[in-house]
Amino acid sequence: MDSEKLKFRTKQFALEIIRFFNILNRTDEGRILGKQLLRSSTSVAANYRAALRARSKQEFYAKLCIVDEEIDEALLWVELINESGIINNSGIEVLKKEAEELLYIFSSSRKTAKLNL
């Protein structure tokens, strides 16, 4: 997948999370986990864009490590929201699948970037 498609995909993931956040139950748990999910998922898109503007291979790798960490964290929040029963929404499975796919992509990219250092 080329960088522009991946940039678009990470932004779309962040937008879907924003929409999802707006329908989360307004319990304390929903708000707390939702805000954590919102922060980590939007960070994926922002840090990937920053990685694309890196001035060196080392900076690219460092930013990619952040992206990998943030998408893994976003996946955790999605799993916790889903498994805790805070929300009963089939859309969460779509978000989970996308987070898993992005995690696989960025983990692989991070390993490749490390080899290229």
Buried (B, 14 or more C-beta within 10 A) or exposed (E): EEEEEBBEBBBEBBEBBEEBBEEBBEEEBBBEBBEBBBBBBBBBBBBBBBBBEBEEEEEBBBBBBBBBBBBBBBBBBBBBBBEEEBBEBEEBEEBBEBBBEBBEBBBEBBEEBEEEE
